[in-house]
Amino acid sequence: MSLLSGKVRERLEALGIKFASELPGRIRELRSAVFTALANPTDPKSVETARSLAHKLAGSGSTFGFQDVSTTARKIENRIARLSSAEEVKEGDGVDTPDRKEVSELLDDLNAAAEKPEQSRKLSLPDSELMEEVAPGAEGYRARLVLLWLPDETTADDLYAQLGFFGFPVEKISGTDTIEQRLTGERQVIAIIDVSVVEQSTGCAQTLSGLKESHSDELSMMFVSGSDNFDVRLSAVRWGGDAFFAAPFEISGMIDATESLASRNEAPPYHVLIVDDDHDHVSYLALTLQKAGMVTSLATDPRRVFKILVEEKPEIILLDMYMPEANGVELAKVIRQQESYVGIPIVFISVETDPQKQFQAISQGGDDFISKPVDPIVLVNTVRIRAERTRRMRFFMERDSLTGLLNHSNLREKMSLELQRAERMENGMCFAMIDLDHFKWVNDTYGHLTGDRVLKSLAKLLQERLRRTDTIGRYGGEEFGVILFDTNAHNAERIMGELRDSFSRVHHLAGDREFYVTLSCGIASYPTYRTVNELTEAADAALYEAKESGRNVVVTAKG
């Protein structure tokens, strides 16, 4: 594996240079604090100040290649920590001369370790093959394009229109050349291909499988066929197919598959909260994780942790074991006392090497332990594995099982947070309530399984057509809620009107029967309505007005 190059390596090495330049001053500060603690061993503040400075130096030293500095600082930390022992000192007593001599010698060793030649140091750098740099704000997202290669014009036109309703850019093609031309690396390409055109074109199967092999990260292929048997499906797989549909094509299923294929590389980055009072080490951890495509929130003061947990919802916490305001174990206990945060992983990071103390820390609310110096590969893999597990758990806890949208309670919680954000940023915000028209008739006529597919198709349409900054939830039954941030009532009415029109033209299948469903919508806006209850009640009243006025319309609450 090759090492990192470019700006990231330079930034990491700059942290090491900064640490080296500040090291003499930090050692002088530690020396002063240590002798103050030795002179006042029963003063908890003096002892803790010295211990904390030694602990920071032990952690940062190992991270930035000063292993001897780290080892010596760790010895000083342990020696200072014993000062509070009742057996060692008595009230009003200082520390004996032999003890002063021992600590003084350790401080001299610390100076010597800091002056070692630069070439003997080794900064822990993440590996470029492990770390995939993600552009800030990109969140792994790429535009998508659907290519239709279907011999039947009627089918092609219908699917072209239906995919368009869901917001997919679609292009009809007639050969593999066009597929190859569209593979520019700037977007996710989903090719929907009829099996018959492959069978009738010499060399087509080989070309498609070659394209899939060489562009697997950006090309997905969905095959459709008028017949459905094992041999046809096996051929589609061998050609590189990711999905298969047999006629008659159910649009909701094809939309699900298309959306899934288009978004498989679009998962938002993991969000990591780092809690550590050592600014240098925080910077190193944050930069390493950001290089791996993650988002980081930083808290050097434990009192800020809960504000970040509420507003940012990180998926994992990296927690230093020893901090002056509250140690890591204490903070973990405080976090675990709140039901909302019982499931979030807490990984301790410390120079602590005593297995018994590590085990005690984990038993008090932690999930894992990483020792300093932090191995970047261990750090990134540990965070990825545990954050992914958190994400999966949250999905099932917060989401509606049928549609994958936020459930009722989490939609209201999100609305409360968005109201706070709108007030803080002095932005507008709208809440729209949607209800499917005559949905009971759909269930009674075509069955509940078909009704479920209609609900899922509306969920997909909302997800594809609305912005990623908007929030969508299933309010209950056939009712949905949409939070449109930084949007006024006029624009919200236009947006929801376009969605209403598109959904009314999406056709649904029940066996060989085709039918259409419409929706009604009520909208309420902030700051006309300023609380969650006011917004929901006003949107609900507007929705009732839409129903009473004939359905398939959008009504905005006037206030």
Steps between C-alpha positions, in 0.01 A plus 500: 500500500622849414507781750288812471617791293377852438313731731383241750851369567623859526229588753575193711873568491434866583326385818813305591725802431271721710512250785882485484530879506270527802657209688767695698235742626265217595778325694579824690130538581487140619812543715351804673169322560671186630706686761193696605321168552798358691494802730122473549419127474167535681375771264281311247512783246883513493530123474238475224659781297837322502349160426291640213800669336703180525211297357462730198871486433498120521217476247621761251860387524424150378273629225759738356796265512654591839465157654763557771328826596174311528648220713669743740196727528292193580736415788467856632121480472493177702733647762288814538179297516632330816530834681134491599548166673428529871779254579766710326444853635338651801312827530747793492802285407709543191657218304822338619832589335545154337165542327595849383825361366318222313258743333781746425695225325194406296461863392866504394438180302204674338722784379751253362228307318369820343847584363548169316583529127201559276581198279431266794138610517219340305165675453204262467350573158188345348546298184370638169348169394298489820391863487276625221488878506149640463442855389351716780123497482491241223385223735588243240219622274522481122241593240320209336384422148264223387552355151213307336583244231162348424379388155131564567438873461177498700670336798799730466284814488294389800803417713668823386202700628460303824868533594480868418217548751738374768767750403743271314669649191429242227639445150392246238790324324551237230842346563796438728695791349273749674540323834879522468484868403289583808752341739688820576559437870285798593172316563345167584366335184215248516435319172162328463540249216262255336644149488389460138727781370802330656409162354457650152825702494826317429760569767259712705507271806880504507510879462254552786683267737827676411351842570363380833836355602693816413240748635347309792504808723286712266303260277199295611291287263140390536371244249135459401341220305169380366580153635609391843698181548825388656704510178397859422582617853834316496595665171413843643725435800787390276465818295547704819136552597426645843121459478243319286132564425257294296201649316254640594732749669385629838615863509530520881736201505707640214519839670616331822771311311609806301520716810691231689753456219539876456560567869712203605812721504321801649486413869565816703830508689520364852485771767754468782507700825853538644522598867855583612656803669828453309465729198792347311371146532145609412634658180684179408195279558268738317727532196552124479125431511416782259752356255302175520188691390345549844354807670632598842368711786747604770451563871794598719257585780280208619216746565457546123444129436123493544441803280686318221316173568163676468578718197737283295404142598848347461515126445799434724690677781879493534569584864828574676538314829648789699373859487510765774130591505371141494687182425390276215338236719294764686388659174408160356283433805325836460432425133372149574258632763293656221286251313545674166874429500514149642572350157766741371848334502764655725861422418760605757833631370785523748863422581363272770657156451380323814257229372309506828439875476402464136251230592360713785455793259310285251285350777395851605337587168763467230496267201864487396847629584770636269847563643722794410687531273192451289549276198306676219386171347371374835331835565322522163390136494376510860298816433357368172388167648338648810349804325342276235341290773363816663362616167320170444354501851382858464338423168279233651430706812422829325351387171169372381553136407298515176626821338836556669393857584518655847222381728250734667693576820835553328341724237365724778840497672666602175243778454586637844870511410429662162285765669791583731733519199256720307472738794877508551571564129191719446383276215157390391373144533187315392329182610281312251257224589406257220212256489422249225151544358252209531775271630249276676346431161846398367544252786145365470518465122856380439610370841734625771818377329419717200416785737841461662666528159312825436626639832855399412476659156394832656787474749745444215361788299542735799854378562603540136337836433565690821833645610736313729455781752125429520364249751235243413304281740200272512260671735272199529290278272483666160617839636850637439680808631765712328721765661624752242784704651583850373178502294214749509130413462484602134788276395377216720161512329668491159726208594222293652273582206756358257534186712122464514477522123783249443356246742158519338659375176693208652325178404469210739439133423288242677541185296407608148294798621643850480380787722599848619495666842494870591598689814394807693734731691483766770787742571587719801799735519737640760508772635122530454479191723783475751475166680479136398140476617398822324659386174345153506156625598502769229626255233240246607223762475622597152505131401140463622406802285669336199296184555176692537564701184512191280840336565808489274588860596752687717377752759715738707395618846462878495561571869 
